Amino acid sequence: GTLLAVCRVHELLPTKDTTGVTAIDKRAVEGPVKVHSLGLSGDLQASRKHHGGESKAVYAYSQEDADYWSAELGTGIPPGLFGENLRIAGIPVSEAVIGERWQIGEKTILEVTCPRTPCRNFAARMQQPRWVIRFAEAGRVGTYLRVIRTGSISAGDSVTVLDRPSHGVTVGEAFRGLSRERAEVLARAAASGEVKLSPEMQKTLRTLQAREAAGTLGR
């Protein structure tokens, strides 16, 4: 794949939630950008309860998914419009396997952790009817990543899949809702050490296990 753009916050926008601001307004920048353990140099997350932290240090979105939305909405989807840090071509970002590792450029390594969940700040930014529902139903949600090895990245860098865990469970599956079997596959992969689950995915599995215990989880 190819890194088409590196995006970081342009300005904080006011919100009606308790945080008061959002850093969703990301825009492409020129030149190399350093990647550290909590994200891109010069970027920030207004609320790390929902965005950011070690398991959500970087958010990636694919050009192919952006092209889908461009056709749906009849307008361009420039890099950063969805709040992404990375716009990538040639890799199915929304169907990346949890635990999959990408090398960007010569040094930086990132690991797929969990899907993005659309929120009201995203809806306010897009100003589209039923945007959260439409975005969720399309399933083209992109992925969060943790930083395995820091470095500098620039638009035009290659994106190489270094490793793809054999469990095969994708962020797209996790977003749409895991079946009992797929949840068990992911849980076994975590127990064996094949994958380090993010707190978000651990919570997802606990919820599914609780539903199964209560007899409400179907296959």
C-alpha positions as CSV (number, residue, x, y, z in Angstrom):
1,G,0.0,0.0,0.0
2,T,0.9,3.7,-0.1
3,L,0.5,6.4,2.5
4,L,-1.2,9.2,0.6
5,A,-1.4,11.7,3.4
6,V,-0.5,12.4,7.0
7,C,-3.0,14.4,8.9
8,R,-3.0,16.2,12.2
9,V,-5.3,18.6,14.0
10,H,-5.8,22.0,12.3
11,E,-7.9,23.6,15.0
12,L,-10.1,22.6,17.9
13,L,-13.8,23.0,17.2
14,P,-16.4,23.7,19.9
15,T,-18.8,20.9,20.9
16,K,-21.9,20.6,23.1
17,D,-20.5,17.7,25.1
18,T,-18.6,17.8,28.5
19,T,-15.2,18.1,26.8
20,G,-16.2,21.3,25.1
21,V,-14.0,20.9,22.1
22,T,-13.1,18.3,19.5
23,A,-9.9,17.7,17.5
24,I,-11.7,16.0,14.6
25,D,-10.6,18.7,12.2
26,K,-7.5,17.0,10.8
27,R,-5.7,18.2,7.7
28,A,-2.9,16.9,5.6
29,V,0.6,18.3,6.3
30,E,3.7,18.3,4.2
31,G,7.1,16.8,5.1
32,P,8.0,14.1,7.6
33,V,6.0,13.7,10.8
34,K,7.3,12.0,13.9
35,V,5.2,9.1,15.3
36,H,5.5,8.6,19.1
37,S,3.8,6.1,21.4
38,L,0.6,8.2,21.7
39,G,0.3,9.4,18.1
40,L,1.7,12.0,15.7
41,S,3.8,14.9,16.8
42,G,1.7,18.0,16.7
43,D,-1.5,16.1,16.9
44,L,-3.9,15.7,19.9
45,Q,-7.1,14.1,21.0
46,A,-9.5,16.3,23.0
47,S,-11.0,13.4,24.9
48,R,-8.8,10.3,25.3
49,K,-11.7,8.5,26.9
50,H,-13.1,8.0,23.4
51,H,-10.1,8.7,21.2
52,G,-6.4,8.3,21.7
53,G,-4.3,6.5,24.3
54,E,-1.9,3.7,23.5
55,S,-4.4,1.5,21.7
56,K,-5.9,4.4,19.7
57,A,-2.8,6.4,19.0
58,V,-3.3,6.6,15.3
59,Y,-6.5,6.4,13.1
60,A,-6.2,5.2,9.5
61,Y,-8.8,5.4,6.7
62,S,-8.5,4.0,3.2
63,Q,-8.7,5.9,0.0
64,E,-11.0,3.2,-1.4
65,D,-13.5,3.8,1.4
66,A,-13.2,7.5,0.9
67,D,-14.0,7.1,-2.8
68,Y,-17.1,5.1,-1.8
69,W,-18.3,8.0,0.3
70,S,-17.3,10.6,-2.3
71,A,-19.7,8.8,-4.8
72,E,-22.4,8.4,-2.1
73,L,-22.3,12.1,-1.1
74,G,-21.4,13.6,-4.4
75,T,-18.5,15.5,-3.0
76,G,-14.8,15.1,-2.4
77,I,-13.5,13.5,0.8
78,P,-10.1,15.1,1.3
79,P,-7.6,13.5,3.7
80,G,-8.5,14.3,7.3
81,L,-12.1,15.0,6.8
82,F,-13.1,11.9,8.7
83,G,-10.7,12.8,11.5
84,E,-8.1,10.3,10.3
85,N,-4.4,10.6,10.8
86,L,-3.4,8.4,7.8
87,R,-5.0,8.2,4.4
88,I,-3.9,4.9,2.8
89,A,-4.3,3.4,-0.6
90,G,-4.0,-0.3,-1.5
91,I,-4.8,-1.8,1.8
92,P,-8.3,-2.8,2.9
93,V,-8.1,-0.8,6.1
94,S,-11.6,-1.5,7.3
95,E,-11.1,-5.2,7.0
96,A,-7.6,-5.4,8.5
97,V,-7.0,-8.3,10.9
98,I,-6.8,-7.4,14.6
99,G,-3.1,-7.5,15.5
100,E,-2.0,-7.1,11.9
101,R,1.2,-5.0,11.7
102,W,2.1,-2.4,9.1
103,Q,5.5,-0.9,8.4
104,I,5.3,2.6,7.1
105,G,8.4,4.0,5.5
106,E,11.8,2.7,6.7
107,K,11.1,2.3,10.4
108,T,7.7,3.0,11.8
109,I,5.6,-0.1,12.7
110,L,1.9,0.2,13.7
111,E,-0.5,-2.5,14.9
112,V,-4.2,-2.8,14.1
113,T,-6.3,-2.7,17.4
114,C,-10.0,-1.8,17.0
115,P,-12.6,-0.2,14.7
116,R,-13.6,3.4,14.9
117,T,-17.1,4.1,16.4
118,P,-18.8,7.1,14.8
119,C,-19.9,9.8,17.3
120,R,-22.0,12.9,17.3
121,N,-19.0,15.1,16.8
122,F,-18.4,13.3,13.6
123,A,-22.0,13.8,12.6
124,A,-21.8,17.5,13.4
125,R,-18.7,17.8,11.2
126,M,-20.3,16.0,8.3
127,Q,-23.7,17.8,8.4
128,Q,-25.3,14.8,6.6
129,P,-28.7,13.3,7.5
130,R,-28.5,10.2,9.7
131,W,-24.8,10.3,9.3
132,V,-23.8,8.1,12.2
133,I,-26.3,5.4,11.1
134,R,-25.2,5.6,7.5
135,F,-21.6,5.4,8.3
136,A,-22.1,2.4,10.6
137,E,-24.3,0.6,8.2
138,A,-21.7,0.9,5.4
139,G,-19.2,-0.7,7.7
140,R,-16.3,1.4,6.2
141,V,-15.1,2.5,9.6
142,G,-11.3,2.4,9.3
143,T,-9.1,1.3,12.1
144,Y,-7.2,2.5,15.1
145,L,-3.6,1.5,15.6
146,R,-1.0,1.3,18.4
147,V,2.6,2.2,17.8
148,I,5.0,-0.7,18.0
149,R,8.1,1.2,16.7
150,T,8.4,4.9,16.5
151,G,9.8,6.8,13.6
152,S,9.0,9.5,11.0
153,I,6.5,9.1,8.2
154,S,5.7,11.1,5.1
155,A,3.1,11.1,2.3
156,G,4.3,8.8,-0.4
157,D,5.8,6.2,2.0
158,S,5.1,2.6,1.3
159,V,2.8,0.7,3.7
160,T,3.8,-3.0,4.0
161,V,1.9,-5.7,5.9
162,L,4.6,-7.3,8.0
163,D,2.4,-9.8,9.8
164,R,-1.2,-10.9,9.7
165,P,-2.4,-13.1,12.7
166,S,-3.9,-16.5,11.7
167,H,-7.1,-15.9,13.7
168,G,-8.3,-13.8,10.8
169,V,-10.8,-11.7,12.8
170,T,-11.0,-8.2,11.3
171,V,-11.9,-4.8,12.7
172,G,-14.9,-4.8,10.3
173,E,-16.2,-8.0,11.9
174,A,-15.7,-6.6,15.3
175,F,-17.6,-3.5,14.4
176,R,-20.5,-5.4,12.8
177,G,-20.7,-7.7,15.8
178,L,-18.9,-11.0,16.4
179,S,-20.6,-14.3,16.4
180,R,-20.0,-16.7,19.2
181,E,-17.5,-18.7,17.1
182,R,-15.6,-15.7,16.0
183,A,-15.4,-14.3,19.5
184,E,-14.0,-17.6,20.7
185,V,-11.4,-17.6,17.9
186,L,-10.3,-14.1,19.0
187,A,-10.3,-15.1,22.7
188,R,-8.1,-18.1,22.0
189,A,-5.7,-16.0,20.0
190,A,-5.4,-13.6,22.9
191,A,-5.0,-16.4,25.4
192,S,-2.2,-17.9,23.3
193,G,-0.4,-14.6,23.0
194,E,-0.9,-14.4,19.3
195,V,-2.5,-11.0,19.7
196,K,-2.6,-8.3,22.3
197,L,-6.2,-7.1,22.6
198,S,-6.9,-3.5,23.2
199,P,-9.0,-2.5,26.2
200,E,-11.9,-1.9,23.7
201,M,-11.7,-5.4,22.3
202,Q,-11.3,-6.9,25.7
203,K,-14.5,-5.1,26.7
204,T,-16.3,-6.4,23.6
205,L,-15.3,-10.0,24.4
206,R,-16.4,-9.6,28.0
207,T,-19.8,-8.3,26.8
208,L,-20.2,-11.2,24.5
209,Q,-19.2,-13.7,27.2
210,A,-21.8,-12.2,29.5
211,R,-24.5,-12.4,26.9
212,E,-23.6,-16.0,26.2
213,A,-23.8,-16.8,30.0
214,A,-27.2,-15.2,30.0
215,G,-28.2,-17.3,27.0
216,T,-28.8,-14.3,24.7
217,L,-26.0,-14.7,22.3
218,G,-26.8,-16.6,19.1
219,R,-24.5,-18.3,16.6
